[in-house]
Each structure stands twice: as structure tokens, then as C-alpha cells.
Amino acid sequence: MTSSRVDYEMLVSEGSPQPMEAVADTIYAQAVDDHPSARFTWTIKNFSTFLGEKMSSDPLLRVVVFPNGEHLSLYLDAADSMTLPYGWSIYAQFSLAVVNQMNSSFTVRKHTQHQFNTRCSDWGFTSFMQLKELCEEGRGYLMNDTCVIEVDVTVRRTSEFSSHNPKRKTGYVGLKNEGASCCMNSLIQSLYHLPYLRKAVYQIPTAENDRPSGSVPLALQSVFYKLQHSETSVATKELIKSLGWEKNESFIQHEVQELSMVFCEKLDDKMKGTIVEGTILHLFEGHYVNFVECIDVDYRSSSMRSFYNLQLDVKGCRDVYASFDKYVEVERLEGVNGYYAETHGLQDAKKRIRFLDFPPVLQLQLKRFDYDFMRDTTVKINDRYEFPLQLDLDREDGKYLSPVANRNIRNLYTLYSVLVHSDGVDGGHYYAYVRPALSDQWFKFDDERVIQEHQNVALDEQYGGDELRQIKLGLNNSSFNYIKQSNAYMLVYIRESEKGNIICNVEEKDIAEHLRITLKKEPKEAHLYTIIKVSCEEDLHKQIGKHIYFDLVDHGKVCCFRIRKQDSFALIQETVAKIFKVAVHCQRLWMWAKRKNHTYRPHRQLTPQEKAQHVGYLRNYITKDDNAELHLFLEVEDKEDLQPISPCERTKDEIMLFFKHYDPLKEELRYVGKLFVKRTGKPVDILSKLKKLAGYGQGEEIELFEELQFEPNVKCVHIDKRLSFEGSKLEDGDIICFQKVVHIKNTNTMRYPDVVSFLEYVHNRQMIESQNKSTIN
């Protein structure tokens, strides 16, 4: 299974409406004062043809529905949000439903909540339900080509949103979905409720001046502390940034197994040399032994392997015990798949696995996804698969254990949490059932929603499988098999003999003093500050061709500091002067802007009027998001001794372009510099400068390409050197890639003879790497 899908808990549409968009009448927010709650039913007739139409509606909240691949997308949208008053914001709790017209008890309904504002004006489910299920005859969702959509919505003031307190009912709070972060949220809740681990995380040394966005331990400490003390749901943006997912990856599903490994490895590394060294290994690491015995020659071998979690087969297994039986069964290695036995060469052999020890906290990853060779695609296995409340891995005289395993340790486990995956392979949502302190009470942690659940919901209803459901329509009875799309995906067990140590008390004294002081102040003072991130050409030289290939810079790896919103912009310049050793009069600062093609470029230099304002004014000029960062590009003009000088005044006819050089022989792309050119000028006028930047002789022939976009596909187009920059529609911040002209006779000796083919290769490689990271083996 790949991680290239978007979580159905969020859908943000930018620019023009999606294809085949259908819009219902408006749910007005004027009801906030008098009627905060409302139910809206939308009957869509001629559904099969209606999907191709677009209907208009008035603001404020409206229902939007359209097909998205094999799924139906359904969400709420703030219509014409850009025309609403400055600073508008609406908090809504709502449910969206596709009504079953045969039997309302089978209506598909999903709940969520969202703070609607200018920057995030829509929210809902990109994979609400499968179109196949919706349209299947006899299901009851589409009757006479008519579909019924139902919405229950409660609109509240922002102040009421901040007072929303699930802790009053459950004693716990949830985590905000930052865009496909539900997988991480479910895992964090499972980790947080292990007090032994939480206490160890609090005791990892972190510097008082560190920022959570640059430190996984500090970010996790912050999230844990807020889960412990906050009255409302907790944001995870800083944790996402610390993991390096602040750009596109936060909208990419990361598998539970991958995330678990990331957290374990990073925390274990940070714990080395501290009083909590070895905590991760103690809690989660187990070991097994691979035994191989050749059939035709006298040769045996064994090797020990460690694991943080075990992947268990679901297909063909009725329960966890059947999966363990399959895990340790003898495997025949024959023919070309035989075992290489050193001097004996390739041999037929028998291979088996036996466990040396199991960890105190046993994480079992259920292989719910498999590759279907007949259909050439990955499919989800929704087969019924049972798991016990108590798991005995010493059963049948320790059949799973190695002969040298310590038999004095009792491997009896109690189920602690169940992580669930809902929906199909191309979309989906994760949530967790956890019973804190191993009490009898289970809780469902579904992003921001936290509710109590009965044990049978956390266990029996997550087994998956088919159910025969009876539908009565008029005088006829009909039935169909209903496949459960929500089922257990990961199980966490705690060894009975260790639960007293793992479920321990976590007191305030267990948290470092500077951490307590910082985190107590943070909620009260965070809104007073703006995060400033300043990049310069040195960052471009360091990153392009090494960490990044597209665009110009990764803002997660540039200079970062905080400034109070009420401070003057001059304080930013003074701070830049201290950090970069560039006097204020030698600085020229540019604003970054996101373009419609999803690229991010320096857009324009700051005006004297803007620099005379306070920081908050400038930040609000760019975005109305209180948590937004202010990104700046520092342009410095150097003289021959490399000392910065006051930048020359720009004319309105000049634009700033960035240049990357591609070497097809080395398959290397690197940043070589920027130039100011006249809009009316032509590339032929600067060829000598480009050759000098690349170290070429003046007799070399070069060609130029403009880098336009990289998502969803690479777009890099050839530039006519005799056409003006203005004629080629080049503007401030644009990127030109150039290289030597490669003659046709030499192209066969090169894998990627031009920068276009190289960027396509890099794009495809990054996609494959991202998919491989989260493929379940």
C-alpha cells in the first residue's frame, strides 16, 4: 500500500471548483445568533447526469459533492469566501450523510468539525464512500437515480470553539487533524497513554532556547504536556515540522508501522547518553531467530533479528494465533529461491522462525493490504480477523519460542489499544481505541473527538468481515452482504507482569523545569509572536541538488526566530544583521508568495512604507492566519572582496531571476546564482554571464529551460533565447535551468540528456521512495 493518498478528513480546494462539482443550497451562518443548529436535506435527482453539472449558491456554508476516482467526495464549503468581511471565521460541528432510502439504519454518516476561515474555507471527506457501493442496485443509496444528502450542522462563534471541552466528559482531549495526520494522531494517543514512555520523553534533555519545530523530542514533549494539561484539542504542526513533513508530506498518509519506526528510532537516538537511555529498546524491542537447514547437505545457520513491531498476515488467518502459527511455520526454499550455503552454493533448504523474547509492549501490525497480481493493484483485506483481550504466547508449551528462550518470563499479554483503518486502499482514515491505565473503560480517539466506547465496539466490531444484512422494501424482502470497511489495523498488548511498571504515575516533578515554564507560558503568549524565517543565497547553494531539486529552498532548514507582533519591522532587520552579519543598509528583503501552480517564490521586495510598520501589520497583510509564519528572502549585493554593500536601486523594468545549472554527464543539478535582467532584454544578452557562472568557455553553446511546476507533474519548458523575458512571461522569482547543448549523437550515452528528463526522473524517484516507505510487506 502506498502513502500517496489524501486523508478523507480534509479536502482543501484552491482556485477554480473541482471537475463535475455539484453544489446545494446554502446553510447560512446568520443562524449563529438565533438558531445555531440546523438540519438540511438535499435530494439530488438524475444523479448520474447531475454529477457533470455545476450549480451556484449564496454564501455562507454550502454542501459540495463530486466523484473522486472510485469514491464520492462530500464536504462543506464557505462559498465566495474571498468576498466575506476581513478576518471572518466560523466554527462548525457537522455531520454529512448519504441516506439509505430503504432502511435509514444503514445511512452512511460521518462527523467532523472545523474552523472555517479565508485560508481554509472547506472541510469534509474526499473518500466519503465508494461510488460502487453508492450506485449498486438494491443497496438503497441510489433509488430511481435519486440520491439524498443530509447535513446536521451547529455553527458557533470562535470564542465558543475555544471553550469546547471534551475533557469534561471523558477526562481526555484529542489532537487536531493537520491534513492527513490522523494516522499520526492515532499512534500518538496510543504512545501518550503509556505513562512509562511519557515520563521518559519528559526526561530527554532539551535546550531552553530550542524550538519544537526543529526538535522531535521537544515537539513530542510539548504535545504530551498539552494532552496532559490542555482543556481543548492539541495542535501537532510543530511535531509535523520537526519530522520534516511541513510541506506536501503532511498531506500524505504515513503508515502506522513507518511512523512507529520513525518515533522509536528518533527517540532512542535522543535518549542515548541520558538517564533514560534504552527506554525504547526496553519497551518495544523483541528478538527472533532465523533457522535455516539444508536438505541435501549438512549445513545449518541461524541469525538473530530484532523488531519494534511484528507484521502478521490477515489473509487466510482467522485470528492472531493463526497468524503466529503461520509466522513460525516451516518455509521451503527451493530451486532459484534456494538458500546460498557458502561453499555448497545454492541449496534446497527449510527455514523457520522462533522467538527469542517478546517486548513488554507488543505492537502487532495487521497486514490488511495486499498486492493482487491478477488485478495488478493493491487491495484491502476486509476479512474477519479476531483478536483476544488476553493473548497467551506461551501456548502449547511455548511453540513460538526458541529453544534458548528464557522460559521464566510469562508471555501473557493484555490488549491495551486498537488502531483502526476505515475505508479502502485509495483513501482512508485512522483512529484509535485505547483503555488508559488498562481499566475496563475504552475511549475512542478520533482526531479532536474523544468519546467513551463499550468494549465490544473496540474489539468485536473491529474484526472486519462480511455481514448478511436484511433490507425490506415494500412487500419484497432482499438481502446483501455488507463488507465492513472499518477494521483493526494495529494491536498493542502489554505484558501482564510489566503493567505495574508501565502504567505508572507521571507527576509534575518528572517534567524538566524549563519545559514546565516554557509550556505553561506558551498558550498565553504564543499569539503575541510571529515566527520569522529568513533564507538567503547560501541556503540555495547548500540545498539545491542535495536536499531539494525543485523550487528554491526548504523553509524548514533556514534561519528561524520569533518577534513580537507589536515590535517594529526594524527589529527584524536588526536580528538579521546579527545573524547574517549584514548591516541593515546592506539588506534588501523580499516577500515570498505561493503561486497558483503550487510553487513558492520570492515575489517582491518590501517597500519603505511596509518596513515602517509593526510586524503584526505586515504578517496580517500576507495572511489572516494567526499561526502563520513570515517568510523573507535576504538579497545581498557583494563587491569583489565578498563584503556586502548597499544594493543598487532597481528600476521597474528589472526582474530578479534564479539560475540552476544541469550537467547531464554527472547527472547533477546545482544552484549557480541570481541575476537582475531587463524585462525587455533577451536571454542572448546574458549568455556570457551564465557561462561564467557555470565555468564554461565562451565558445560553448547552451540552452535554457524555465522550471514551472513539479506537482502533480513536472513542467519545465524550453526558452527561446531570442524572445524577450517579458515575451516569455518571466517575472520576479522565476527559475531558469541551463545546460550545454547535447547533440543527438551523444544522447544514447546519457540516461538523462536534458534537465527536463532529469527532473522527471527525480520526481518519479521521490514518488517511488515515498510509496516504498509506507508499503506494507
Secondary structure, DSSP 8 states (H G I E B T S, - for coil): --S-S--TT-----SS--TT-EEEEEE-TTHHHH--EEEEEEEESSHHHHTT------SSEEEEEEEETTEEEEEEEETTGGGS-TT-EEEEEEEEEE--SS-GGG-EEEEEEEEEESS--EEEEEEEEEHHHHH-TTSSSSBTTBEEEEEEEEEE-HHHHHH--THHHHS---B---SS-HHHHHHHHHHHT-HHHHHHHHTS---TT--GGG-HHHHHHHHHHHHHH-SS-B--HHHHHHTT-TTGGGGS---HHHHHHHHHHHHHHHHTTSTTTTHHHHHH-EEEEEEEEESSSS-EEEEEEEESEEEEE-TT-SBHHHHHHHHHS-EEE-GGG-EE-GGG-EE-EEEEEEEEE--SEEEEEEE-EEEETTTTEEEE-----B--SEEETTHHHHTTB-TTS-TTS--EEEEEEEEEEES-TTS-EEEEEE-GGG-S-EEEEETTEEEEE-HHHHTGGGS--EEEEEEEETTEEEEEEEE--EEEEEEEEEEGGGHHHHS----GGGS-HHHHHHHHHHHHHGGGEEEEEEEEHHHHHHHBTTTB-SSS--GGGSEEEEEETTSBHHHHHHHHHHHH---GGG-EEEEEEE-TTS-EEEEEE--HHHHTSBHHHHHHHH---TT--EEEEEE-EE-TTS-EE------TTEEEEEEEEEETTTTEEEEEEEEEEETT--GGGGHHHHHHHHT--TT--EEEEEEEE-SSS-EEEE--TTS-TTTTT--TT-EEEEEE---GGGGGG-SS-SHHHHHHHHHHHHHHHHHHHT---
